Amino acid sequence: MSAVIETSSLTKRYRDLVAVNNLSFSVEQGEIFGFLGPNGAGKTTTILMLLGLSEPTSGQAKVCGFDPTYQPLEVKKRVGYLPENPGFYDDLSGHENLLYIARLNRLPEAEAQRRIAQLLDVVGLATDKKRAVREYSRGMKQRLGIAEVLVKEPQALILDEPTLGLDPDGAVRILELITGLSRERGLTVLLSSHFLHQVQQICHRVGIIVKGKMIAQGAVDKLGSAVFGERQWNFLLEVDGRANGLENELRALHGVASVESRSRGWFLRCTKDVRPEVVSLVSRKGLSLLQLRSEDTTLEEIYLKYFREA
């Protein structure tokens, strides 16, 4: 695979403020990359430089093989950008908004109509295409926004908080749409988001940026191992019966690093697979095992650990 988006020592200064500090990362062909960080971390500034809407103070970016500082139009031809709050002409229908974008991109009328019909079907708005956009819910507008950036058949998508303000069902539909587009069309996606559990669901790798610096990047499982050292196994345990003394006996098991009480059981952080020992202990105490479920390290744990260290 080759990198579709890459930066090398990318830096942006505003007088004494360093908004982006020596940032280096890459996003491979067909990959969904989660770009994470608190407000003011430099995510939006980075995105603007990738799109050629702001010039770096130093360093370099390449998007689809082009330098956005010197070749911004080439980048814009190949990249679809969905901002946090996409703008539409509210008095026009969803179809009319897409047709306007198609004409801006100089698509022939017949080709524009074909693509628009296909995209409205892909994003689930085919039956609402004639409704004025002012009647659309926020989730429908987000899906229309994804259709809009796909009109020009881009090689890459940059999505800024695409599920912000959506209800759970709307968020799931957007995430499924992004995953499907990446898988079926080979689209490269840079996803900026605060919703860590959503990022963990769909992203192949993540990058964590704090105060303009990339403090960690990689696959979630590898970041977890790097942060927590030997701790590699997490389990959720639930039993039925009188569990007097069970928590202390769990703590005493070799390989159990810590035990946290939960509303319905215990969460075990371990340095090895202790399931056989746990099952044996539960059996010896005459308890019924309801659940012993493996749970991976969450992205929230990883993010908080790196953030606090930074």
C-alpha positions in Angstrom: 0.0 0.0 0.0 1.1 3.6 -0.6 0.4 6.7 1.5 -2.5 8.9 0.3 -2.0 11.4 3.0 1.3 12.1 4.6 3.0 14.9 6.6 6.6 15.4 7.4 7.6 17.8 10.3 4.5 19.8 9.5 4.4 23.0 11.6 2.1 26.0 11.9 2.9 29.1 14.0 0.8 32.1 14.7 3.4 34.5 16.2 4.1 33.0 19.6 1.5 30.2 19.3 2.6 26.9 17.8 -0.7 25.4 16.6 0.9 22.4 14.9 4.3 21.2 16.1 6.5 19.0 13.9 3.7 16.7 12.9 4.5 13.5 11.0 2.0 10.8 10.1 0.6 8.9 7.1 -2.7 7.4 6.0 -2.5 4.5 3.6 -4.7 3.6 0.7 -8.1 2.3 1.8 -7.3 3.0 5.5 -9.6 4.7 8.0 -7.4 6.8 10.3 -8.8 8.3 13.5 -7.4 11.7 14.2 -8.0 12.4 18.0 -7.3 15.2 20.3 -9.0 17.7 22.6 -10.3 21.1 21.5 -7.4 23.4 20.5 -5.1 20.4 19.8 -4.4 21.4 16.2 -6.7 19.0 14.4 -8.6 21.6 12.3 -5.4 23.6 11.6 -3.8 20.4 10.3 -6.9 19.6 8.1 -6.8 23.2 6.6 -3.1 22.7 5.7 -3.9 19.3 4.1 -6.6 21.0 2.0 -4.4 23.9 0.9 -6.5 26.4 2.8 -3.7 27.4 5.1 0.1 27.4 4.5 2.5 25.6 6.9 5.3 27.6 8.5 7.6 24.7 7.9 7.5 21.1 7.0 5.5 19.5 4.2 2.3 17.6 3.4 1.4 15.4 0.5 -2.1 14.5 -0.4 -2.8 12.1 -3.3 0.8 12.8 -4.4 0.4 16.6 -4.5 1.7 19.4 -2.2 -1.4 21.3 -1.0 0.6 24.5 -0.5 1.6 24.7 -4.2 -1.0 22.5 -5.9 -4.2 23.1 -3.9 -6.6 22.7 -6.8 -5.1 19.3 -7.6 -5.8 18.3 -4.0 -9.3 19.6 -4.0 -10.1 17.6 -7.2 -9.2 14.4 -5.4 -10.3 15.0 -1.8 -13.8 15.2 -0.4 -14.1 17.3 2.8 -17.1 17.2 5.2 -16.9 19.9 7.9 -18.5 19.6 11.3 -21.5 21.6 10.1 -22.0 21.1 6.3 -23.8 24.0 4.6 -26.6 23.6 2.1 -29.1 25.8 0.4 -32.1 25.0 2.6 -34.7 26.1 0.1 -33.4 23.6 -2.5 -34.1 19.9 -2.4 -31.4 17.3 -1.6 -31.2 16.4 -5.3 -30.9 20.1 -6.3 -28.1 20.7 -3.8 -26.1 17.8 -5.2 -26.8 18.9 -8.8 -25.4 22.3 -8.0 -22.2 20.7 -6.6 -22.0 18.5 -9.7 -22.2 21.5 -12.0 -19.5 23.3 -9.9 -17.3 20.3 -10.6 -18.2 20.6 -14.3 -19.7 17.2 -14.6 -21.8 16.6 -17.8 -25.5 16.7 -17.1 -26.2 13.0 -17.8 -23.3 11.9 -15.7 -24.2 14.2 -12.9 -27.8 12.8 -12.8 -26.5 9.2 -12.8 -24.1 9.8 -10.0 -26.6 11.7 -7.9 -29.3 9.0 -8.2 -26.7 6.4 -7.2 -25.4 8.4 -4.3 -28.8 9.3 -2.9 -29.5 5.6 -2.8 -26.2 4.8 -1.2 -26.8 7.3 1.7 -30.4 6.3 2.1 -32.0 9.5 0.9 -33.5 8.3 -2.4 -37.1 8.7 -1.1 -36.4 12.1 0.3 -34.5 13.6 -2.7 -37.3 16.1 -3.5 -37.8 17.4 0.0 -36.3 20.8 0.9 -33.2 20.4 2.9 -34.7 22.7 5.7 -37.0 19.7 6.4 -34.0 17.3 6.9 -32.9 16.1 10.3 -29.3 16.6 11.3 -28.6 12.9 10.5 -30.1 13.3 7.0 -28.0 16.4 6.4 -24.8 14.5 7.5 -25.7 11.8 5.0 -26.4 14.4 2.3 -23.0 15.9 3.1 -21.3 12.5 2.5 -23.2 12.2 -0.8 -22.0 15.7 -1.7 -18.3 15.0 -1.1 -18.7 11.8 -3.2 -20.1 13.5 -6.2 -16.6 14.1 -7.7 -15.6 10.5 -6.9 -12.7 11.5 -4.6 -9.7 9.3 -3.7 -9.8 10.4 -0.1 -12.3 11.7 2.5 -11.6 14.1 5.4 -14.4 14.0 7.8 -14.6 16.4 10.8 -16.9 15.1 13.6 -19.3 13.4 11.2 -21.5 12.0 14.0 -21.6 15.1 16.3 -25.2 15.8 17.5 -26.6 12.6 16.1 -28.8 10.1 18.1 -27.3 6.6 18.5 -29.2 5.2 15.4 -28.1 8.1 13.3 -24.5 7.7 14.4 -24.5 4.0 13.6 -25.8 4.7 10.1 -23.0 7.2 9.4 -20.4 4.8 10.8 -21.7 1.9 8.7 -21.7 4.2 5.6 -18.1 5.3 6.2 -16.9 1.7 6.7 -18.8 0.5 3.6 -17.3 3.2 1.4 -13.8 2.4 2.6 -14.3 -1.3 2.0 -16.2 -1.2 -1.3 -14.6 1.8 -3.0 -11.1 1.6 -1.5 -11.5 5.2 -0.1 -9.0 6.5 2.2 -10.6 8.3 5.2 -9.1 10.7 7.8 -11.7 10.9 10.6 -11.5 13.6 13.2 -13.7 12.8 16.2 -14.1 13.2 20.0 -16.2 10.0 20.2 -13.6 7.4 21.1 -15.8 4.4 21.2 -17.0 5.1 17.6 -13.4 5.6 16.4 -12.4 2.3 18.0 -15.2 0.6 16.1 -14.2 1.6 12.6 -10.6 2.9 12.5 -7.7 0.8 11.4 -5.2 3.1 13.2 -5.4 6.2 15.3 -3.2 9.3 16.0 -3.5 11.3 19.2 -2.6 14.9 19.0 -2.1 17.2 22.0 -1.0 20.8 21.9 -0.1 20.4 18.3 2.1 17.4 18.7 1.4 13.8 17.7 2.0 12.0 21.0 1.0 8.5 19.8 -0.1 6.7 16.7 -0.8 3.1 15.6 -3.3 0.3 15.9 -5.4 0.4 19.2 -4.1 -2.9 20.4 -0.5 -2.0 19.9 -1.0 1.4 21.6 -2.6 -0.4 24.5 0.4 -2.7 24.9 2.8 0.3 24.7 0.9 2.2 27.3 0.2 -0.5 29.8 3.3 -2.6 29.4 2.7 -6.2 30.3 -1.1 -5.8 30.9 -2.6 -7.5 27.9 -5.7 -9.4 29.2 -8.9 -7.9 30.5 -11.9 -9.9 31.7 -15.4 -9.1 33.0 -16.5 -11.7 35.5 -20.1 -12.3 36.8 -21.2 -15.1 39.1 -24.4 -16.2 40.8 -24.4 -17.0 44.6 -22.9 -15.7 47.8 -19.5 -14.4 46.7 -18.1 -13.6 50.1 -14.3 -13.2 49.9 -14.2 -13.8 46.2 -12.7 -10.4 45.3 -9.8 -10.9 47.7 -9.1 -14.4 46.3 -9.2 -13.0 42.7 -6.6 -10.5 43.7 -4.4 -13.3 45.0 -4.3 -15.2 41.8 -1.0 -15.1 39.9 -1.4 -12.9 36.8 -4.1 -10.7 38.2 -2.8 -7.1 38.3 -6.0 -5.5 39.6 -9.6 -6.1 40.3 -12.3 -3.4 40.0 -15.8 -4.0 41.4 -18.6 -3.4 38.9 -22.4 -3.2 39.4 -22.7 -6.8 38.3 -19.4 -8.4 39.0 -15.7 -7.6 38.6 -13.3 -6.2 36.0 -10.0 -8.0 36.0 -6.8 -6.5 34.5 -4.3 -9.3 34.0 -0.7 -9.9 32.8 -1.7 -13.3 31.4 -4.7 -15.4 30.5 -6.1 -16.4 33.9 -9.4 -17.8 32.8 -8.7 -21.4 33.8 -7.7 -20.2 37.3 -10.8 -18.0 37.6 -13.1 -20.8 36.6 -11.5 -23.2 39.1 -11.8 -20.7 41.9 -15.5 -20.0 41.1 -16.2 -23.7 41.1 -14.3 -24.3 44.4 -16.5 -21.7 46.1 -19.7 -23.4 44.8 -20.7 -20.4 42.7 -22.3 -20.5 39.2 -20.3 -18.8 36.5 -22.6 -16.4 34.6 -20.0 -14.7 32.5 -16.2 -14.5 31.9 -15.8 -12.2 28.9 -12.6 -11.0 27.4 -12.5 -7.2 27.0 -9.9 -5.4 25.0 -8.3 -2.2 26.3 -10.5 0.6 25.3 -9.4 3.6 23.2 -10.7 5.8 26.0 -8.2 4.2 28.5 -5.4 4.6 26.0 -6.3 8.2 25.2 -6.5 9.3 28.8 -3.2 7.6 29.7 -1.3 9.3 26.8 -3.1 12.6 27.4 -2.2 12.7 31.1 1.4 11.8 30.3 1.6 14.5 27.7 
